[in-house]
Amino acid sequence: MSAFTADDLREVEEHAPARHGSPNERARLNALAETLARHPSRRAFSPIVLAGLTRIVEAVLIAASGVFVHSFYVAPVWGYEPAYYVAIFGMTVLALLVFEALDINHVGAFRAPLYQGFRLAGGWTFVFLVALAAIFFLKLDSVFSRVWLVSWYVGGLSLLLLVRGVVSVIVHYLTMIGSLDRRTVIVGGGISAEQVLKDLMAQKRTDLRICGFFDDRIDDRSPDVICGFPKLGTVDDLVEFARHTRLDLVIFTLPITAEQRLLQMLRKLWVLPIDIRLAAHTNKLRFRPRSYSYIGNVPVLDVFDKPIADWDVVLKICFDKLFGTLALILLAPVMAAVAIAVKLDSPGPVLFRQRRYGFNNELIEVYKFRSMYVDQLDHGAKKLVTRDDPRVTRVGRFIRKASLDELPQLFNVVFKGNLSLVGPRPHAITARAADHLYDEVVDGYFARHRVRPGITGWAQIHGWRGETDTSEKIQRRVEHDLYYIENWSILLDLYIIAVTPFALAKSDNAY
């Protein structure tokens, strides 16, 4: 486990204002959290995805090496024997199962290439011993070439060790830049937090990078420093902290008996796209062993999970890039026609750029075809567009009603990656419902930002699009967005895309 270094903390001290005594203590803590939030953090790379990619590469190389030796040694003399391909497939599957049983497919194993290399060689040898035993007992020694077996054994092992060496270098680099770290904070101070921190620090190999802890208490039960980790503020400060820096994991050290306090804190944090765990060994209440998950040796209860993580992220990105590119190609003539119509209808630029809320409340800039007169553009969406709005051009009325003005957002999907094809629609930062900001109307509004926003979504195909002149409209829209987040799947995305054209035909609320 790693923490911020002494140099990091000295940098904090240099940037923090002078303070003496308790009146300035809160300013000191806020300055500390702010500086740590500004500390550069690389984009996270999922260890699960890295391990999965390693498995895939190894499976391909194992099979390919067997086929290669067969093609250049066996096939020229005896032809392409189906039995060899059956054996290659079976031994490849067995090798993957053996490697999994040896527990050598995780980041910790990749960090120790020499030791794990011996285990991998032992596993690969075991696979061939099993194969030789099967050949002997099934009396297949006349079917398979001994030279093929030996050559495949040596060639396959060489490739496996080479792959592990390359992966080790990659893991070392990703570790150095912090992309494999799980940036973690503790919620709760005092004895419980100290016990959890000591247990986490006792682990030799872990990907946790503890930033500090947050606690609402300001009395003696919650000191400023625990086990060398600083107190960074209250739970409200934690929400703001997570908006300004990458945060992956929150561990609560509160006892489960403090139900009301725990619920109050969770109510503030569930809007964040992070994993939330409750440390279990601080609680006297015991559950069945299968109820726990583990961070190293520390038992925890899973409270919230990041909605789309690991392979789901890869799947959704590939989906967006593939279908987004296809949509750009197919809709290029339509977009060209709309661009010409906008240009001929009124003077000014064809595209309109607007700042909106993206993933984790990040401000992003989305593209649209301009639908208003240039001198009446509303970049902040302070005033909702209504029926027969005089600010909207003739072409603008048509493209808004048909949602053609949203097509340039495909550039956001394909090239910028800050939008998805399907997801909660991104709202302008000052958008209002009944003269109130959206987050003032809907409790937990920002929970819809736990995933990347999309061009279309579950709310849109159910008719919740267009003007939000009442609080009910934005409330129902957010309810549908949260349903989508909790029930996401690629099949759901495909369904939404398929239904979207039919939903656009019912455009009563779009002006």
C-alpha positions as CSV (number, residue, x, y, z in Angstrom):
1,M,0.0,0.0,0.0
2,S,1.3,3.5,-0.8
3,A,0.5,6.9,0.5
4,F,1.3,10.4,-0.5
5,T,5.0,11.0,0.1
6,A,6.6,13.5,2.4
7,D,7.5,15.6,-0.6
8,D,3.8,15.7,-1.5
9,L,2.9,16.8,2.0
10,R,5.7,19.4,2.1
11,E,4.2,20.8,-1.1
12,V,0.9,21.1,0.7
13,E,2.5,23.0,3.5
14,E,4.1,25.4,1.1
15,H,0.8,26.2,-0.7
16,A,-1.4,26.2,2.5
17,P,-1.9,29.6,4.3
18,A,-0.3,30.3,7.6
19,R,-2.4,29.0,10.5
20,H,-2.0,28.8,14.3
21,G,-4.4,27.2,16.7
22,S,-7.9,25.8,16.3
23,P,-9.7,28.8,14.6
24,N,-7.6,28.2,11.4
25,E,-7.6,24.4,11.6
26,R,-10.5,24.0,9.1
27,A,-8.7,26.2,6.5
28,R,-5.6,24.1,6.9
29,L,-7.5,20.9,6.2
30,N,-9.4,22.4,3.2
31,A,-6.1,23.6,1.8
32,L,-4.6,20.1,2.3
33,A,-7.5,18.4,0.5
34,E,-7.4,21.0,-2.3
35,T,-3.7,20.5,-2.9
36,L,-4.0,16.7,-2.9
37,A,-6.9,17.0,-5.3
38,R,-4.6,19.0,-7.6
39,H,-1.9,16.4,-7.3
40,P,-1.6,14.8,-10.8
41,S,-3.4,11.5,-11.1
42,R,-3.2,9.3,-14.2
43,R,-6.2,7.6,-15.7
44,A,-6.8,4.3,-14.0
45,F,-6.2,1.0,-15.8
46,S,-8.3,-1.9,-14.6
47,P,-6.1,-4.8,-13.2
48,I,-9.0,-7.1,-14.1
49,V,-8.8,-6.0,-17.7
50,L,-5.0,-6.3,-17.7
51,A,-5.2,-9.9,-16.3
52,G,-7.9,-10.8,-18.8
53,L,-5.9,-9.5,-21.8
54,T,-2.9,-11.5,-20.5
55,R,-5.0,-14.6,-20.5
56,I,-6.2,-14.0,-24.0
57,V,-2.7,-13.3,-25.4
58,E,-1.4,-16.4,-23.7
59,A,-4.2,-18.6,-25.0
60,V,-3.6,-17.3,-28.6
61,L,0.2,-17.9,-28.4
62,I,-0.2,-21.4,-26.9
63,A,-2.5,-22.5,-29.6
64,A,-0.6,-20.6,-32.4
65,S,2.7,-22.2,-31.4
66,G,1.1,-25.7,-31.5
67,V,-0.4,-25.0,-34.9
68,F,2.9,-23.5,-36.1
69,V,5.0,-26.6,-35.3
70,H,2.3,-28.9,-36.7
71,S,2.2,-26.9,-40.0
72,F,5.9,-26.8,-40.5
73,Y,6.9,-30.2,-39.2
74,V,4.0,-32.6,-39.2
75,A,1.8,-31.4,-42.1
76,P,4.4,-31.6,-44.9
77,V,4.9,-35.3,-44.2
78,W,1.6,-36.7,-42.8
79,G,-0.8,-33.9,-43.8
80,Y,-3.1,-31.9,-41.6
81,E,-4.4,-34.3,-38.9
82,P,-7.6,-33.3,-37.1
83,A,-6.3,-35.1,-33.9
84,Y,-3.6,-32.5,-33.6
85,Y,-6.1,-29.6,-33.6
86,V,-8.2,-31.4,-31.0
87,A,-5.1,-31.9,-28.8
88,I,-4.1,-28.2,-29.3
89,F,-7.5,-27.0,-28.2
90,G,-7.7,-29.3,-25.2
91,M,-4.2,-28.6,-24.0
92,T,-4.7,-24.8,-24.4
93,V,-7.9,-24.9,-22.3
94,L,-6.1,-27.1,-19.7
95,A,-3.2,-24.7,-19.5
96,L,-5.5,-21.8,-18.8
97,L,-7.2,-23.8,-16.1
98,V,-3.9,-24.8,-14.5
99,F,-2.6,-21.2,-14.6
100,E,-5.8,-20.1,-12.9
101,A,-5.5,-22.7,-10.2
102,L,-1.9,-21.6,-9.6
103,D,-3.2,-18.1,-9.0
104,I,-0.7,-16.4,-11.3
105,N,-3.1,-14.2,-13.3
106,H,-3.2,-11.1,-11.2
107,V,-1.2,-7.9,-10.9
108,G,0.7,-9.1,-7.8
109,A,2.0,-12.1,-9.8
110,F,2.9,-9.9,-12.7
111,R,5.1,-7.8,-10.3
112,A,7.2,-10.9,-9.4
113,P,8.1,-12.3,-12.9
114,L,11.0,-14.5,-11.7
115,Y,9.1,-16.4,-9.0
116,Q,5.9,-16.6,-11.0
117,G,7.9,-17.7,-14.1
118,F,8.9,-20.8,-12.3
119,R,5.3,-21.5,-11.3
120,L,4.2,-20.9,-14.8
121,A,6.8,-23.3,-16.2
122,G,5.7,-25.9,-13.6
123,G,2.1,-25.5,-14.7
124,W,3.0,-25.8,-18.4
125,T,5.1,-28.9,-17.7
126,F,2.1,-30.4,-15.8
127,V,-0.1,-29.9,-18.8
128,F,2.3,-31.9,-21.0
129,L,2.7,-34.6,-18.4
130,V,-1.1,-34.9,-18.4
131,A,-1.1,-35.0,-22.2
132,L,1.7,-37.7,-22.3
133,A,-0.3,-39.8,-19.8
134,A,-3.4,-39.5,-21.9
135,I,-1.5,-40.5,-25.0
136,F,0.0,-43.5,-23.2
137,F,-3.2,-44.9,-21.7
138,L,-5.2,-44.3,-24.8
139,K,-2.5,-45.9,-26.9
140,L,-2.2,-42.8,-29.2
141,D,1.6,-42.8,-29.3
142,S,1.5,-43.7,-33.1
143,V,-0.8,-40.7,-33.7
144,F,1.2,-37.8,-32.2
145,S,4.8,-36.9,-33.1
146,R,7.2,-36.8,-30.2
147,V,9.2,-34.1,-32.0
148,W,5.9,-32.0,-32.3
149,L,5.3,-32.4,-28.5
150,V,8.8,-31.4,-27.5
151,S,9.0,-28.5,-30.0
152,W,5.6,-27.2,-28.8
153,Y,6.6,-27.6,-25.2
154,V,9.8,-25.6,-25.7
155,G,8.3,-23.0,-28.1
156,G,5.2,-22.5,-26.0
157,L,7.1,-22.1,-22.8
158,S,9.5,-19.6,-24.4
159,L,6.6,-17.5,-25.6
160,L,4.8,-17.7,-22.2
161,L,7.9,-16.5,-20.4
162,L,8.4,-13.7,-23.0
163,V,4.8,-12.5,-22.5
164,R,5.2,-12.5,-18.7
165,G,8.4,-10.5,-19.1
166,V,6.7,-7.9,-21.3
167,V,3.6,-7.8,-19.0
168,S,5.9,-7.3,-16.0
169,V,7.5,-4.3,-17.6
170,I,4.1,-2.9,-18.5
171,V,2.9,-3.4,-14.9
172,H,6.0,-1.7,-13.5
173,Y,5.4,1.3,-15.8
174,L,1.7,1.5,-14.9
175,T,2.5,1.2,-11.3
176,M,5.2,4.0,-11.5
177,I,2.7,6.4,-13.0
178,G,-0.1,5.4,-10.7
179,S,-2.5,4.0,-13.2
180,L,-2.9,0.7,-11.3
181,D,-3.4,2.4,-7.9
182,R,-6.8,2.3,-6.3
183,R,-7.0,5.8,-4.9
184,T,-8.7,5.3,-1.5
185,V,-10.0,7.3,1.3
186,I,-11.2,6.3,4.8
187,V,-14.5,7.7,6.2
188,G,-14.5,7.8,10.0
189,G,-11.7,8.6,12.4
190,G,-10.6,7.4,15.8
191,I,-9.8,3.9,16.9
192,S,-11.8,2.1,14.2
193,A,-10.0,4.0,11.4
194,E,-6.6,3.4,13.1
195,Q,-7.3,-0.4,13.2
196,V,-8.3,-0.5,9.5
197,L,-5.3,1.5,8.4
198,K,-2.9,-0.6,10.4
199,D,-4.4,-3.8,8.8
200,L,-4.1,-2.3,5.3
201,M,-0.6,-1.1,5.9
202,A,0.5,-4.5,7.0
203,Q,-0.2,-6.0,3.6
204,K,3.0,-6.4,1.6
205,R,1.5,-6.2,-1.9
206,T,-1.5,-4.1,-2.5
207,D,-2.7,-1.6,-5.1
208,L,-4.2,0.8,-2.5
209,R,-3.0,4.4,-2.4
210,I,-4.5,5.9,0.7
211,C,-5.0,9.7,0.3
212,G,-6.2,10.3,3.9
213,F,-9.4,10.2,5.8
214,F,-12.6,12.2,6.2
215,D,-14.7,12.6,9.4
216,D,-17.5,14.9,10.4
217,R,-16.4,14.9,14.0
218,I,-14.1,17.7,15.1
219,D,-13.5,16.6,18.8
220,D,-10.8,14.5,20.4
221,R,-12.4,11.3,18.9
222,S,-11.1,12.3,15.5
223,P,-7.5,13.4,15.5
224,D,-5.8,15.3,12.6
225,V,-3.5,12.4,11.7
226,I,-3.9,8.7,12.0
227,C,-1.1,6.3,11.2
228,G,0.6,9.1,9.3
229,F,-2.5,9.8,7.1
230,P,-4.0,13.3,7.4
231,K,-7.6,14.2,8.0
232,L,-8.8,16.0,4.8
233,G,-12.1,17.3,6.0
234,T,-15.8,16.3,6.4
235,V,-17.9,14.0,4.2
236,D,-19.2,17.1,2.4
237,D,-15.6,17.9,1.6
238,L,-15.1,14.3,0.3
239,V,-17.9,14.8,-2.3
240,E,-16.1,17.9,-3.6
241,F,-12.7,16.1,-3.3
242,A,-14.0,13.3,-5.6
243,R,-15.2,15.8,-8.1
244,H,-11.7,17.2,-8.6
245,T,-9.5,14.2,-8.5
246,R,-9.6,10.5,-9.4
247,L,-11.0,8.5,-6.5
248,D,-11.7,4.8,-6.8
249,L,-12.6,3.5,-3.3
250,V,-14.1,4.7,-0.1
251,I,-13.9,2.5,3.0
252,F,-16.2,3.3,6.0
253,T,-14.8,2.4,9.4
254,L,-18.0,3.3,11.2
255,P,-19.6,0.5,13.2
256,I,-22.8,-0.8,11.6
257,T,-24.6,0.0,14.8
258,A,-24.2,3.7,14.0
259,E,-27.0,3.2,11.4
260,Q,-28.3,6.8,11.3
261,R,-24.9,8.4,10.9
262,L,-23.9,5.8,8.3
263,L,-27.0,6.4,6.3
264,Q,-26.6,10.2,6.4
265,M,-23.1,9.8,5.0
266,L,-24.1,7.3,2.3
267,R,-26.8,9.6,1.2
268,K,-24.2,12.1,0.3
269,L,-21.7,9.7,-1.3
270,W,-23.9,7.5,-3.4
271,V,-24.0,10.0,-6.2
272,L,-20.2,9.4,-6.8
273,P,-18.9,6.9,-9.4
274,I,-16.8,5.0,-6.9
275,D,-16.8,1.7,-4.9
276,I,-18.0,2.1,-1.3
277,R,-17.2,-0.5,1.3
278,L,-17.9,-0.9,5.0
279,A,-15.0,-2.4,7.0
280,A,-16.5,-5.5,8.6
281,H,-13.9,-6.4,11.3
282,T,-14.8,-3.3,13.3
283,N,-18.4,-4.6,13.8
284,K,-19.5,-7.1,16.4
285,L,-22.3,-8.2,14.2
286,R,-21.0,-11.2,12.1
287,F,-22.4,-12.4,8.8
288,R,-21.8,-15.6,6.9
289,P,-18.3,-15.8,5.3
290,R,-19.7,-15.6,1.8
291,S,-21.3,-12.2,2.7
292,Y,-17.9,-10.6,2.8
293,S,-15.5,-9.5,0.1
294,Y,-11.8,-8.8,0.9
295,I,-9.4,-6.0,0.4
296,G,-6.2,-8.0,1.0
297,N,-7.0,-9.6,4.3
298,V,-9.5,-7.0,5.5
299,P,-13.1,-8.2,5.3
300,V,-15.6,-5.6,4.0
301,L,-19.2,-5.4,3.1
302,D,-20.0,-4.1,-0.4
303,V,-22.3,-1.1,-0.2
304,F,-22.1,0.5,-3.6
305,D,-20.2,-0.5,-6.8
306,K,-19.1,1.8,-9.6
307,P,-21.9,1.3,-12.1
308,I,-19.9,0.4,-15.2
309,A,-16.4,-0.9,-14.5
310,D,-13.6,-3.2,-15.8
311,W,-14.7,-5.2,-18.9
312,D,-18.0,-3.3,-19.0
313,V,-16.1,-0.1,-19.7
314,V,-14.1,-1.7,-22.5
315,L,-17.3,-3.2,-24.0
316,K,-19.2,0.1,-23.9
317,I,-16.2,2.1,-25.4
318,C,-15.9,-0.4,-28.2
319,F,-19.7,-0.3,-28.7
320,D,-19.6,3.5,-28.9
321,K,-16.7,3.7,-31.3
322,L,-18.0,1.0,-33.6
323,F,-21.6,2.2,-33.8
324,G,-20.7,5.8,-33.6
325,T,-18.3,5.6,-36.5
326,L,-20.9,3.7,-38.5
327,A,-23.6,6.3,-37.7
328,L,-21.2,9.1,-38.8
329,I,-20.7,7.4,-42.1
330,L,-24.4,6.6,-42.7
331,L,-25.6,10.0,-41.5
332,A,-22.9,12.1,-43.3
333,P,-25.3,13.1,-46.1
334,V,-28.0,14.1,-43.7
335,M,-25.5,16.1,-41.6
336,A,-24.2,17.9,-44.7
337,A,-27.8,18.8,-45.8
338,V,-28.6,20.1,-42.3
339,A,-25.4,22.2,-42.3
340,I,-26.2,23.7,-45.6
341,A,-29.8,24.5,-44.5
342,V,-28.6,26.1,-41.3
343,K,-26.1,28.3,-43.2
344,L,-28.6,29.4,-45.8
345,D,-31.4,30.1,-43.2
346,S,-29.5,32.6,-41.1
347,P,-26.0,34.2,-40.9
348,G,-23.6,32.7,-38.4
349,P,-21.7,29.5,-37.7
350,V,-23.2,26.1,-38.5
351,L,-22.2,24.5,-35.2
352,F,-23.1,25.6,-31.7
353,R,-21.0,24.6,-28.7
354,Q,-22.3,24.4,-25.2
355,R,-20.8,23.5,-21.8
356,R,-22.7,20.7,-20.0
357,Y,-22.2,18.3,-17.2
358,G,-20.4,15.1,-18.1
359,F,-19.1,12.1,-16.2
360,N,-18.6,12.8,-12.5
361,N,-19.8,16.4,-13.0
362,E,-16.9,17.1,-15.3
363,L,-17.6,20.1,-17.6
364,I,-17.6,19.1,-21.2
365,E,-18.3,20.9,-24.4
366,V,-20.9,19.3,-26.7
367,Y,-21.6,20.2,-30.3
368,K,-25.0,20.9,-31.9
369,F,-26.2,22.3,-35.1
370,R,-27.1,26.0,-34.4
371,S,-30.9,26.3,-34.1
372,M,-31.1,29.9,-32.9
373,Y,-30.3,33.3,-34.3
374,V,-26.7,34.2,-33.5
375,D,-27.5,37.3,-31.4
376,Q,-30.0,35.3,-29.3
377,L,-27.9,32.2,-28.5
378,D,-28.2,31.0,-24.9
379,H,-24.9,29.2,-24.1
380,G,-26.0,28.6,-20.5
381,A,-29.5,27.5,-21.2
382,K,-30.8,30.0,-18.7
383,K,-34.1,30.2,-20.5
384,L,-35.8,27.1,-21.7
385,V,-36.9,26.9,-25.4
386,T,-40.7,27.0,-25.6
387,R,-43.3,26.5,-28.3
388,D,-43.0,29.1,-31.0
389,D,-39.9,30.6,-29.3
390,P,-38.9,33.7,-31.4
391,R,-35.2,32.9,-30.8
392,V,-35.4,29.7,-32.9
393,T,-34.9,30.0,-36.6
394,R,-37.2,28.3,-39.2
395,V,-34.7,25.5,-39.9
396,G,-34.0,25.4,-36.1
397,R,-37.6,24.5,-35.4
398,F,-37.5,21.5,-37.7
399,I,-34.1,20.1,-36.7
400,R,-34.9,20.6,-33.0
401,K,-38.3,18.7,-33.3
402,A,-36.6,15.9,-35.2
403,S,-33.5,16.0,-32.9
404,L,-31.3,16.5,-36.0
405,D,-29.5,19.3,-34.1
406,E,-28.0,16.6,-31.9
407,L,-26.2,14.8,-34.7
408,P,-22.8,16.6,-34.3
409,Q,-22.6,15.0,-30.9
410,L,-21.4,11.9,-32.7
411,F,-18.1,13.8,-32.9
412,N,-18.1,13.9,-29.1
413,V,-18.6,10.1,-29.1
414,V,-16.1,9.0,-31.7
415,F,-13.3,11.6,-31.4
416,K,-13.5,13.1,-27.9
417,G,-14.9,10.2,-26.0
418,N,-16.7,12.4,-23.4
419,L,-20.2,11.3,-24.6
420,S,-21.6,7.8,-25.2
421,L,-24.3,6.8,-27.7
422,V,-26.6,5.8,-24.9
423,G,-26.8,7.3,-21.4
424,P,-28.4,10.1,-19.4
425,R,-28.7,13.2,-21.6
426,P,-26.1,15.9,-20.6
427,H,-27.7,19.0,-19.2
428,A,-26.5,22.5,-19.4
429,I,-24.9,23.8,-16.2
430,T,-27.6,26.4,-15.5
431,A,-30.6,24.4,-16.8
432,R,-33.7,25.0,-14.7
433,A,-37.1,23.4,-14.0
434,A,-39.8,25.8,-12.7
435,D,-37.1,28.5,-12.1
436,H,-35.0,26.2,-10.0
437,L,-31.7,24.5,-10.9
438,Y,-32.2,20.8,-11.5
439,D,-30.1,19.7,-8.5
440,E,-32.4,21.9,-6.3
441,V,-35.5,20.2,-7.6
442,V,-34.3,16.5,-7.6
443,D,-32.7,15.0,-4.5
444,G,-29.7,13.0,-5.7
445,Y,-29.7,14.6,-9.1
446,F,-26.0,14.3,-9.6
447,A,-26.2,10.5,-9.3
448,R,-27.1,10.5,-13.0
449,H,-23.5,11.6,-13.7
450,R,-22.0,8.3,-12.4
451,V,-21.7,7.2,-16.1
452,R,-20.9,9.1,-19.2
453,P,-23.9,11.0,-20.7
454,G,-25.3,9.9,-24.0
455,I,-27.0,11.2,-27.2
456,T,-30.1,9.2,-26.4
457,G,-31.3,7.4,-23.3
458,W,-33.9,5.5,-21.4
459,A,-35.7,8.7,-20.5
460,Q,-35.8,9.9,-24.1
461,I,-37.4,6.8,-25.5
462,H,-40.1,7.1,-22.8
463,G,-41.0,10.6,-23.9
464,W,-39.2,12.5,-21.2
465,R,-37.3,14.9,-23.5
466,G,-37.6,18.6,-24.4
467,E,-38.9,21.3,-22.2
468,T,-38.7,20.9,-18.4
469,D,-41.1,23.6,-17.3
470,T,-42.3,21.6,-14.2
471,S,-40.4,19.9,-11.5
472,E,-42.2,16.6,-12.3
473,K,-40.7,16.4,-15.8
474,I,-37.1,16.6,-14.5
475,Q,-37.9,14.3,-11.6
476,R,-39.3,11.6,-14.0
477,R,-36.3,12.1,-16.4
478,V,-33.9,11.5,-13.5
479,E,-35.8,8.5,-12.4
480,H,-35.4,6.9,-15.8
481,D,-31.7,7.9,-15.9
482,L,-31.1,6.1,-12.6
483,Y,-33.0,3.0,-13.8
484,Y,-30.7,2.9,-16.8
485,I,-27.6,3.2,-14.7
486,E,-28.6,0.4,-12.3
487,N,-29.7,-1.9,-15.1
488,W,-27.2,-1.2,-17.8
489,S,-26.2,-3.8,-20.4
490,I,-25.2,-3.8,-24.0
491,L,-28.5,-5.4,-24.9
492,L,-30.3,-2.5,-23.2
493,D,-28.1,0.0,-25.2
494,L,-29.0,-1.8,-28.5
495,Y,-32.7,-1.7,-27.6
496,I,-32.6,2.0,-26.8
497,I,-30.8,2.8,-30.1
498,A,-33.4,0.6,-32.0
499,V,-36.4,2.3,-30.4
500,T,-35.0,5.9,-30.6
501,P,-36.2,6.6,-34.2
502,F,-39.7,5.6,-33.3
503,A,-39.6,7.7,-30.1
504,L,-38.4,10.8,-32.1
505,A,-41.6,10.5,-34.2
506,K,-43.5,11.4,-31.0
507,S,-41.9,14.7,-30.5
508,D,-44.7,16.6,-28.7
509,N,-42.4,18.0,-26.0
510,A,-39.5,19.1,-28.4
511,Y,-39.6,22.7,-29.6
